[in-house]
């Protein structure tokens, strides 16, 4: 991938990514958020600030990533999106991001967890009956 998308391009592509998952019986979309604090000078830890990176000298931008979570064997089908959000536009970005994610997740099929619940019930029943 050659660089980050603008925020508007990111939202357009994210909506497309959610729409591709619509109607599919399985698949995942992975959303990641992390701050971009590289290149910033950090003060030395003191007794008051054990973790000086929790309070940077100036606000830091945030990196937002989204992918369709394809593994190594299907790497050619993998879609990667990323954008950098500046500190002054974080509130408006996350407002729109929340709306896009909410609307996109309603189109996704929920994960079937009935097998896991069945195994947990069997295991719980077995430990109750095998007690002293």
KOLKE-982891 format. One line per field, with one value per atom (N, C-alpha, C): atom name; x, y, z. Coordinates in Angstrom, 2 decimals, decimal comma, padded with zeros to 5 digits. Layout:
N
atom: (CA|...)
px: (X|...)
py: (Y|...)
pz: (Z|...)
//
This chain:
132
atom: (N|CA|C|N|CA|C|N|CA|C|N|CA|C|N|CA|C|N|CA|C|N|CA|C|N|CA|C|N|CA|C|N|CA|C|N|CA|C|N|CA|C|N|CA|C|N|CA|C|N|CA|C|N|CA|C|N|CA|C|N|CA|C|N|CA|C|N|CA|C|N|CA|C|N|CA|C|N|CA|C|N|CA|C|N|CA|C|N|CA|C|N|CA|C|N|CA|C|N|CA|C|N|CA|C|N|CA|C|N|CA|C|N|CA|C|N|CA|C|N|CA|C|N|CA|C|N|CA|C|N|CA|C|N|CA|C|N|CA|C|N|CA|C|N|CA|C|N|CA|C|N|CA|C|N|CA|C|N|CA|C|N|CA|C|N|CA|C|N|CA|C|N|CA|C|N|CA|C|N|CA|C|N|CA|C|N|CA|C|N|CA|C|N|CA|C|N|CA|C|N|CA|C|N|CA|C|N|CA|C|N|CA|C|N|CA|C|N|CA|C|N|CA|C|N|CA|C|N|CA|C|N|CA|C|N|CA|C|N|CA|C|N|CA|C|N|CA|C|N|CA|C|N|CA|C|N|CA|C|N|CA|C|N|CA|C|N|CA|C|N|CA|C|N|CA|C|N|CA|C|N|CA|C|N|CA|C|N|CA|C|N|CA|C|N|CA|C|N|CA|C|N|CA|C|N|CA|C|N|CA|C|N|CA|C|N|CA|C|N|CA|C|N|CA|C|N|CA|C|N|CA|C|N|CA|C|N|CA|C|N|CA|C|N|CA|C|N|CA|C|N|CA|C|N|CA|C|N|CA|C|N|CA|C|N|CA|C|N|CA|C|N|CA|C|N|CA|C|N|CA|C|N|CA|C|N|CA|C|N|CA|C|N|CA|C|N|CA|C|N|CA|C|N|CA|C|N|CA|C|N|CA|C|N|CA|C|N|CA|C|N|CA|C|N|CA|C|N|CA|C|N|CA|C|N|CA|C|N|CA|C|N|CA|C|N|CA|C|N|CA|C|N|CA|C|N|CA|C|N|CA|C)
px: (000,84|000,00|000,89|000,54|001,38|000,88|001,05|000,66|-000,72|-001,10|-002,39|-003,43|-004,68|-005,78|-006,17|-006,84|-007,42|-008,58|-009,05|-010,13|-011,39|-011,74|-012,94|-012,79|-011,62|-011,37|-011,44|-010,91|-010,94|-012,38|-013,25|-014,65|-015,34|-015,07|-015,66|-015,24|-013,95|-013,43|-013,91|-014,05|-014,52|-015,97|-016,78|-018,17|-018,20|-017,34|-017,25|-016,82|-015,88|-015,40|-016,53|-017,30|-018,45|-019,47|-019,72|-020,71|-020,27|-018,98|-018,49|-018,78|-018,80|-019,07|-020,56|-021,40|-022,84|-023,27|-024,04|-024,55|-023,59|-022,35|-021,40|-021,66|-021,37|-021,64|-020,51|-019,34|-018,25|-017,24|-016,37|-015,35|-015,25|-014,20|-013,96|-013,49|-013,73|-013,16|-012,45|-011,19|-010,38|-010,17|-010,51|-010,32|-009,28|-008,28|-007,19|-006,99|-006,76|-006,47|-005,24|-004,30|-003,13|-002,58|-001,95|-001,42|-000,05|000,23|001,52|002,41|003,19|004,02|005,49|005,82|007,23|007,79|009,07|009,73|009,46|008,73|008,47|009,44|010,00|010,90|010,11|010,65|010,02|010,87|010,20|010,94|011,30|012,27|012,70|011,66|011,47|010,51|010,92|009,95|010,18|009,21|009,26|008,33|006,89|006,71|005,36|004,87|005,75|005,37|006,16|005,61|006,27|006,27|005,17|005,05|004,93|006,06|006,00|005,29|005,20|004,54|003,03|002,47|001,03|000,64|001,60|001,34|002,35|002,14|003,10|003,09|004,18|004,26|003,25|002,85|001,82|000,92|-000,32|-001,23|-000,64|-000,90|-000,35|-001,46|-001,13|-002,13|-002,43|-003,53|-003,96|-003,98|-003,44|-003,46|-004,65|-005,49|-006,65|-006,44|-006,59|-006,44|-007,68|-007,96|-009,04|-008,57|-008,93|-008,58|-009,65|-009,69|-010,66|-010,10|-008,97|-008,41|-008,15|-007,71|-007,32|-005,95|-005,75|-004,48|-003,43|-002,36|-001,24|-001,62|-002,46|-002,77|-003,65|-004,34|-005,19|-004,76|-003,46|-002,91|-003,29|-003,43|-003,77|-005,18|-006,04|-007,40|-007,50|-006,40|-006,42|-006,57|-007,44|-007,66|-007,18|-006,28|-005,75|-006,07|-006,64|-006,96|-006,30|-005,83|-005,30|-005,40|-005,55|-005,58|-004,99|-004,50|-003,96|-004,90|-005,31|-006,23|-005,47|-005,51|-004,83|-005,61|-004,92|-005,57|-006,75|-006,66|-007,74|-009,01|-008,93|-010,13|-010,56|-010,03|-010,37|-011,86|-012,44|-013,85|-014,77|-014,61|-015,48|-015,20|-013,93|-013,60|-014,27|-014,13|-014,68|-016,20|-016,81|-018,27|-018,70|-018,05|-018,38|-017,95|-016,81|-016,30|-017,28|-017,83|-018,81|-020,06|-020,53|-021,71|-021,47|-020,32|-019,99|-019,88|-019,21|-019,04|-020,37|-021,22|-022,52|-023,36|-023,42|-024,23|-023,63|-022,30|-021,66|-021,81|-021,79|-021,89|-023,30|-024,30|-025,66|-025,83|-025,01|-025,12|-024,32|-023,44|-022,64|-023,46|-023,16|-023,83|-023,14|-023,92|-023,29|-022,57|-021,54|-020,77|-021,62|-021,58|-022,31|-021,50|-021,98|-021,28|-021,98|-022,94|-023,70|-022,82|-021,84|-020,95|-020,14|-019,63|-018,82|-019,67|-020,91|-021,80|-022,16|-022,38|-022,70|-021,56|-020,34|-019,17|-019,01|-019,27|-019,13|-020,17|-021,38|-022,42|-022,07|-021,56|-021,15|-020,04|-019,06|-017,92|-018,39|-019,28|-019,79|-020,59|-021,40|-022,19|-021,29|-020,21|-019,30|-018,57|-018,21|-017,49|-018,43|-019,71|-020,66|-020,96|-021,09|-021,43|-020,24|-019,03|-017,86|-017,28|-017,97|-017,47|-017,56|-016,93|-016,91|-018,21)
py: (-001,17|000,00|001,23|002,21|003,38|004,57|004,61|005,76|005,63|006,69|006,70|007,43|007,03|007,67|008,94|009,85|010,99|010,45|011,22|010,75|010,43|011,28|011,03|009,78|009,60|008,39|007,15|007,25|006,14|005,73|006,70|006,38|005,74|006,24|005,67|004,21|003,93|002,57|001,66|002,22|001,43|001,00|001,88|001,54|000,43|000,53|-000,51|-001,85|-001,80|-003,00|-003,68|-002,90|-003,46|-004,03|-003,33|-003,81|-005,10|-005,32|-006,58|-007,75|-007,52|-008,59|-008,89|-007,97|-008,14|-009,40|-010,25|-011,45|-012,62|-012,43|-013,54|-014,33|-015,62|-016,44|-016,41|-015,93|-015,81|-014,78|-014,40|-013,41|-012,40|-011,65|-010,68|-009,36|-008,32|-007,01|-006,59|-006,22|-005,84|-004,33|-003,67|-002,24|-001,99|-001,17|-000,90|000,60|001,06|002,47|002,56|003,39|003,60|005,00|005,52|006,87|006,85|007,89|008,03|008,92|008,30|009,09|009,00|008,43|008,33|009,72|009,88|011,14|012,23|011,90|012,90|012,71|013,78|013,64|013,28|012,35|011,95|012,41|012,87|013,24|011,98|012,09|010,95|010,63|009,34|008,99|009,57|010,07|010,57|009,86|010,20|009,56|010,00|011,20|011,67|011,08|010,95|010,43|009,16|008,05|006,77|006,45|006,78|006,55|007,90|008,51|009,85|009,87|008,73|008,73|008,85|008,73|008,91|010,39|011,27|012,71|013,36|013,21|013,79|015,32|015,95|017,42|018,12|017,48|018,05|016,91|017,20|016,14|015,38|014,09|013,24|012,79|012,61|012,10|010,63|010,15|008,77|008,07|006,86|006,04|005,09|005,06|004,18|003,21|001,92|000,90|000,03|-000,48|-001,44|-002,46|-003,72|-004,78|-005,85|-006,64|-007,73|-009,03|-008,99|-010,09|-011,36|-011,24|-012,43|-012,87|-014,17|-014,71|-014,80|-015,51|-015,62|-016,32|-017,36|-018,11|-017,33|-016,30|-015,49|-014,03|-013,82|-012,47|-011,57|-012,14|-011,33|-010,75|-011,34|-010,83|-009,83|-009,63|-008,77|-007,31|-006,63|-005,19|-004,48|-003,51|-002,74|-001,28|-000,67|000,75|001,41|002,62|003,36|004,85|005,58|007,03|007,58|008,79|009,48|010,63|010,68|011,72|012,69|013,95|014,98|015,25|015,64|015,83|016,81|017,85|018,85|018,34|017,29|016,77|015,40|015,02|013,72|013,59|014,59|014,50|014,29|015,09|014,94|013,63|013,21|011,95|010,79|010,71|009,58|009,58|010,74|010,79|010,10|010,45|009,84|008,37|008,05|006,68|005,77|006,27|005,49|005,23|006,24|006,06|005,04|005,12|004,18|002,76|002,61|001,27|000,69|001,50|001,01|000,55|001,37|001,00|-000,21|-000,29|-001,43|-002,72|-002,64|-003,85|-004,42|-003,61|-004,15|-005,04|-004,85|-005,68|-006,97|-007,05|-008,26|-009,35|-010,57|-011,70|-011,99|-012,17|-012,46|-013,80|-013,91|-015,14|-016,21|-017,45|-018,56|-019,10|-018,91|-019,35|-020,52|-021,13|-022,22|-023,42|-023,73|-024,86|-024,62|-023,42|-023,10|-023,16|-022,67|-022,69|-024,12|-024,96|-026,37|-027,08|-026,84|-027,45|-026,96|-025,68|-025,13|-025,74|-025,95|-026,57|-028,00|-028,75|-030,13|-030,19|-029,31|-029,28|-028,92|-027,95|-027,52|-028,64|-029,32|-030,45|-031,59|-031,83|-032,91|-032,60|-031,36|-031,02|-031,03|-030,73|-030,77|-032,20|-033,11|-034,49|-035,28|-034,88|-035,64|-035,14|-034,24|-033,70|-034,72|-034,49|-035,45|-035,57)
pz: (000,00|000,00|000,00|-000,77|-000,91|-000,13|001,17|001,97|002,57|003,28|003,96|003,11|003,29|002,60|003,36|002,66|003,37|004,21|005,17|006,03|005,23|004,26|003,45|002,60|001,99|001,20|002,08|003,30|004,23|004,53|004,79|005,09|003,89|002,71|001,49|001,33|001,48|001,33|002,48|003,69|004,82|004,61|004,09|003,77|002,73|001,70|000,68|001,30|002,24|002,91|003,69|004,42|005,14|004,17|003,06|002,09|001,41|001,25|000,67|001,58|002,88|003,84|003,94|003,47|003,56|002,82|003,47|002,83|002,84|003,26|003,33|004,60|004,56|005,74|006,76|006,39|007,36|006,88|007,79|007,47|008,59|008,57|009,64|009,05|009,83|009,54|010,81|010,67|011,82|011,78|012,90|013,04|014,13|013,83|014,77|014,88|016,12|016,36|017,24|016,88|017,73|017,49|018,49|018,35|017,68|016,95|016,27|017,11|017,98|018,88|018,53|017,38|017,02|016,74|017,02|016,74|017,77|018,83|019,86|021,01|021,51|022,65|023,91|024,67|025,93|027,09|028,13|029,32|030,10|030,96|031,77|032,83|033,16|034,21|035,56|036,27|037,63|038,56|039,83|040,77|040,49|039,94|039,61|038,29|037,32|036,00|035,72|036,13|035,89|034,40|033,73|032,30|031,60|031,22|030,62|029,27|028,58|027,28|027,39|028,60|028,78|028,70|028,90|028,86|027,92|026,60|025,66|025,72|025,30|025,37|024,46|023,38|022,51|022,04|021,64|021,18|019,99|019,95|018,89|017,94|016,66|015,72|015,99|015,43|015,61|014,26|014,22|013,01|013,12|012,11|012,06|010,90|011,18|010,14|010,08|008,89|008,71|007,68|007,89|006,95|006,97|005,91|005,85|006,41|007,06|007,85|007,06|005,84|005,07|005,53|005,62|006,09|005,01|005,32|004,37|003,09|003,21|002,00|001,02|001,51|000,62|000,67|000,75|000,87|-000,31|-001,51|-002,68|-002,57|-001,72|-001,53|-000,38|000,34|001,52|001,14|001,85|001,64|002,89|002,71|003,83|003,62|004,66|004,63|005,83|005,67|006,82|006,56|007,65|007,59|008,88|008,82|009,99|010,33|011,60|012,05|012,94|012,59|013,38|014,67|015,73|017,03|017,00|016,20|016,18|015,51|014,72|014,05|014,60|015,75|016,33|016,66|017,28|017,70|016,51|015,47|014,30|013,57|013,52|012,86|013,58|014,90|015,64|015,64|015,53|015,41|014,11|013,03|011,74|011,70|012,29|012,36|013,09|014,20|014,97|014,13|013,41|012,57|011,47|010,82|009,74|010,29|011,43|012,02|012,47|013,09|013,53|012,36|011,32|010,15|009,43|009,40|008,74|009,52|010,83|011,64|011,67|011,40|011,35|010,13|009,09|007,90|008,03|009,05|009,23|009,91|009,58|010,20|011,54|012,63|013,92|013,90|014,68|014,78|015,48|014,96|015,56|016,73|017,93|019,12|019,80|019,12|019,74|020,06|019,23|019,50|020,76|020,90|022,07|023,35|023,28|024,44|024,81|023,80|024,05|024,75|024,31|024,94|026,38|026,60|027,96|028,89|028,40|029,24|029,57|028,58|028,83|029,86|029,71|030,62|032,04|032,14|033,44|034,09|033,30|033,81|034,28|033,57|033,92|035,22|035,45|036,69|037,88|037,67|038,78|039,20|038,24|038,56|039,06|038,73|039,15|040,47|041,13|042,39|043,52|044,72|045,82|046,55)
//
